[in-house]
Amino acid sequence: MHDPKLTIDTELVRRLINVQFPQWRHLPVSPVVSGGWDNRTFHLGEEMTVRLPSAAPYALQVEKERRWLPRLAPLLPLPIPVPLAMGEPGEGYPWHWSVYRWIEGETAKTTEIADLRQFAVALADFLVALRRIDPVGGPAPGQHNFFRGGPLTVYDGEARQAIAALSGRIDTEAATTVWDAAVAAAWHGSPVWFHGDVAWGNLLVEDGRLSAVIDFGTSGIGDPSCDLAIAWTFFEGETREAFRAAIDVDEATWARGRGWTLWKALITVAGHDANQAEAERSRRVIDDVLADHRKFT
């Protein structure tokens, strides 16, 4: 989702910086490789980045991150982005935007990980630490994070439509069983902090180890099961088992994690037939989720 009428490029960033933060106008601006889809990211000099939402729904996340990330950062075992400044709409750009300090590292899928099992445990430890932070006053699920942390029923119709659309291409009976189980395993706990988009592109690696977690745009407080999707989208076999043991969630939460993962994979396969590579990756995720359900039920 992005606004096709809006051009976000280095020239726009330069104009915004020149007008709103003239103390940085001498610094070069250049795009970040794999700078994101929900937001466009640019280097500002060597030590900062500029991050601009690419569509109105993502703009809701700017103020949330400005308020909460500085509070979360000291309580976590790994670095996370901390905003240095918040920009205003201007120069033809309609939303608030952010300046962050640059965090070194390569994304998890673009660099070598020394020990994937250790990586899985380190990520689980980070998410456990995040869950333990006092949630009072934190942002509840809503439009700002596309209802991550809320009940799976929000996406019930969409998931079932995708299952029906994929009849003959996936095991629709098994997919329905997994989805039904996920929806039935409703969250009854107190709200806790979650990241909301634990994906390889938001996990940084240095010297072969997990070094930072970025992009908290879909974060909030609620049900943390959405943070489990990485178990099927990135881990497998022993590393998935190590992640599950370290993340320390009950079977119902794991079932909802399967549900979040299945929903996203279903709508990707059903809605992105022209992108065969992405569809094939999501079909493998569906197969893994269905196999995991059979293994543990």
C-alpha positions in Angstrom: 0.0 0.0 0.0 1.4 3.3 -1.1 0.2 6.5 -2.6 1.1 6.3 -6.4 0.6 10.0 -6.8 3.3 10.9 -4.3 7.0 11.0 -5.3 9.3 10.5 -2.4 12.9 11.0 -3.5 16.2 12.5 -2.4 15.2 15.9 -3.8 12.1 16.0 -1.6 14.1 15.0 1.5 16.7 17.7 0.8 14.0 20.3 0.6 12.4 19.2 3.8 15.7 19.1 5.7 16.7 22.5 4.3 13.5 24.2 5.4 12.8 22.4 8.7 16.3 21.4 10.0 18.7 23.8 8.5 21.4 22.7 10.9 21.7 19.5 8.8 21.3 21.0 5.4 25.0 20.5 4.6 24.7 16.7 5.0 24.3 14.5 1.9 21.1 12.6 1.3 21.0 9.2 -0.4 18.5 6.3 -0.5 18.9 3.4 1.8 19.2 0.1 -0.1 16.0 -1.9 0.6 14.6 1.3 2.2 11.2 -0.2 2.8 7.7 -0.2 1.4 5.5 1.3 4.2 8.1 4.0 4.6 10.9 5.4 2.4 14.2 5.6 4.1 17.2 7.8 3.3 20.7 8.3 4.7 21.3 11.8 6.1 25.0 12.0 6.4 26.7 9.0 7.9 24.9 8.9 11.3 21.2 9.6 10.6 18.3 8.4 8.5 15.2 10.1 7.3 12.0 8.0 7.2 8.9 9.2 5.4 5.6 7.2 5.4 4.5 6.2 1.9 0.8 6.4 2.5 -1.7 8.0 5.0 -2.2 4.8 7.1 1.5 4.6 7.9 1.6 8.3 8.9 -0.3 7.4 12.1 2.8 5.6 13.3 5.2 8.6 13.4 3.9 10.2 16.5 3.6 6.8 18.2 7.2 5.9 17.6 8.3 9.4 18.7 6.6 9.0 22.0 7.2 5.4 22.8 10.5 4.2 21.4 12.7 6.4 23.7 10.8 4.8 26.6 11.2 1.3 25.4 14.9 1.5 24.3 16.6 1.5 27.7 14.6 -1.6 28.8 15.5 -3.8 25.9 18.6 -6.1 25.4 19.3 -4.9 21.8 19.3 -1.5 20.1 16.1 -0.2 18.5 15.5 3.0 16.5 15.1 6.2 18.6 13.8 9.3 16.9 16.0 12.4 16.9 13.4 14.7 15.4 9.9 14.8 13.9 9.3 16.7 10.7 6.1 18.5 9.7 4.2 18.3 6.4 5.6 20.5 3.8 7.2 20.9 0.3 4.3 19.0 -1.2 4.6 16.1 1.4 1.4 15.7 3.4 2.4 13.9 6.6 4.7 14.0 9.6 8.1 12.2 9.2 11.1 11.2 11.3 14.8 11.6 11.6 16.6 8.7 13.4 20.1 7.8 14.3 21.5 5.3 11.9 21.9 1.7 13.3 24.7 -0.4 11.7 23.9 -3.9 10.5 22.6 -5.9 7.5 19.2 -7.4 7.3 18.9 -11.0 8.4 18.3 -12.4 4.9 21.0 -10.5 3.2 24.0 -11.5 5.4 25.4 -14.6 6.9 24.2 -15.6 10.4 26.8 -17.5 12.3 24.5 -19.7 14.4 20.8 -19.6 13.4 19.7 -21.4 16.6 21.5 -18.8 18.7 19.9 -16.1 16.6 16.5 -17.6 17.2 17.0 -17.6 21.0 18.4 -14.1 21.0 15.3 -12.9 19.1 13.0 -14.7 21.5 14.8 -13.2 24.5 14.3 -9.7 23.0 10.6 -10.3 22.5 10.2 -11.7 26.1 11.9 -8.5 27.4 9.6 -6.4 25.3 6.5 -8.2 26.7 7.7 -7.5 30.3 7.8 -3.8 29.9 5.0 -1.9 31.7 2.1 -1.6 29.2 0.2 1.2 31.0 -0.8 3.9 28.5 0.6 2.0 25.5 -1.2 2.1 22.1 -4.0 -0.4 21.8 -4.6 -2.2 18.5 -6.2 0.0 15.9 -5.8 1.7 12.5 -2.2 2.8 13.4 -1.0 -0.9 13.3 -3.7 -2.5 11.2 -5.1 -4.2 14.4 -2.0 -6.2 15.2 -2.4 -7.4 18.8 -6.2 -7.5 18.5 -8.4 -10.6 17.8 -7.9 -12.6 14.7 -11.6 -12.2 14.0 -10.8 -8.8 12.4 -9.4 -10.8 9.5 -11.8 -13.7 9.6 -13.7 -12.8 6.4 -10.5 -12.0 4.5 -8.9 -15.3 5.5 -11.9 -17.4 4.6 -12.3 -15.6 1.2 -8.6 -16.4 0.4 -9.0 -20.0 1.4 -12.0 -20.3 -0.9 -10.1 -18.6 -3.7 -7.2 -21.0 -3.4 -9.4 -24.2 -3.7 -7.5 -26.7 -5.7 -4.1 -25.0 -5.1 -3.7 -25.6 -1.3 -5.2 -28.0 1.2 -8.3 -25.8 1.9 -9.7 -28.3 4.5 -6.5 -28.2 6.5 -6.2 -24.5 6.2 -9.7 -24.0 7.5 -9.0 -26.3 10.4 -5.9 -24.3 11.4 -7.7 -21.0 11.0 -10.7 -22.2 13.0 -8.3 -23.4 15.8 -6.5 -20.0 15.8 -9.7 -18.0 16.0 -11.1 -20.3 18.8 -7.9 -19.9 20.9 -8.9 -16.3 21.9 -6.6 -14.1 23.9 -7.7 -13.6 27.5 -4.5 -12.2 29.1 -3.6 -8.7 30.1 -2.2 -6.5 27.3 1.6 -6.7 26.7 4.0 -5.0 24.4 4.6 -6.5 21.0 6.6 -5.5 17.9 3.9 -6.4 15.3 6.2 -7.0 12.3 9.0 -9.4 13.3 10.3 -10.1 9.8 13.8 -10.7 8.4 14.0 -7.2 7.0 13.5 -5.7 10.5 16.2 -7.8 12.1 19.8 -6.5 11.8 22.9 -8.6 12.0 26.5 -7.7 12.8 29.4 -10.2 13.0 26.9 -13.0 12.4 24.7 -12.2 15.4 21.4 -10.4 15.9 22.4 -6.9 16.6 19.2 -4.7 16.5 15.5 -4.8 15.9 14.0 -2.0 13.8 10.6 -0.7 12.4 8.2 -0.5 15.3 5.4 1.0 13.2 3.0 -1.8 13.9 3.9 -2.1 17.6 1.4 -1.7 20.5 0.0 -3.5 23.5 -2.3 -6.5 23.3 -1.9 -10.1 22.3 1.7 -10.8 21.4 0.9 -13.8 19.1 1.5 -11.7 15.9 5.2 -11.7 16.8 5.4 -15.4 16.3 5.1 -15.4 12.5 8.9 -15.4 12.2 8.8 -19.0 13.4 7.4 -20.1 10.0 8.6 -17.3 7.7 12.3 -17.5 8.6 12.9 -20.5 11.0 12.5 -24.2 10.5 13.2 -27.5 12.2 15.5 -27.1 15.2 15.7 -23.4 15.0 11.9 -23.1 15.1 11.8 -25.4 18.1 14.5 -23.4 19.9 12.6 -20.2 19.2 9.4 -21.8 20.6 11.1 -23.0 23.7 12.7 -19.6 24.4 9.7 -17.4 23.6 7.7 -19.2 26.4 4.1 -19.0 25.2 1.2 -21.4 25.7 -0.3 -23.6 23.0 -3.2 -21.2 22.5 -0.8 -18.3 21.8 1.2 -20.5 19.4 -2.1 -21.4 17.7 -2.9 -17.8 17.2 0.6 -17.2 15.9 -0.1 -19.9 13.2 -3.3 -18.0 12.5 -1.6 -14.6 11.9 1.0 -16.3 9.7 -1.6 -18.2 7.7 -3.7 -15.1 7.1 -0.8 -13.2 5.7 0.4 -16.1 3.5 -3.1 -16.8 2.2 -3.8 -13.2 1.1 -0.4 -13.0 -0.5 -0.9 -16.1 -2.6 -4.5 -15.2 -3.4 -3.7 -11.6 -4.2 -0.2 -11.7 -5.8 -0.5 -14.3 -8.6 1.6 -12.1 -10.9 4.6 -12.2 -8.4 5.4 -15.9 -8.7 8.4 -15.7 -6.4 6.5 -14.1 -3.5 3.6 -16.4 -4.1 5.8 -19.5 -4.0 7.5 -18.3 -0.7 4.1 -17.8 0.8 2.9 -21.2 -0.3 5.8 -22.8 1.5 4.9 -20.9 4.6 1.3 -22.2 4.3 2.7 -25.8 4.0 4.9 -25.2 7.1 2.0 -23.8 9.2 -0.3 -26.7 8.3 2.4 -29.2 9.1 3.2 -27.6 12.4 -0.5 -27.8 13.4 -0.6 -31.5 12.5 2.6 -32.1 14.5 1.3 -30.4 17.7 -2.4 -31.4 17.7 
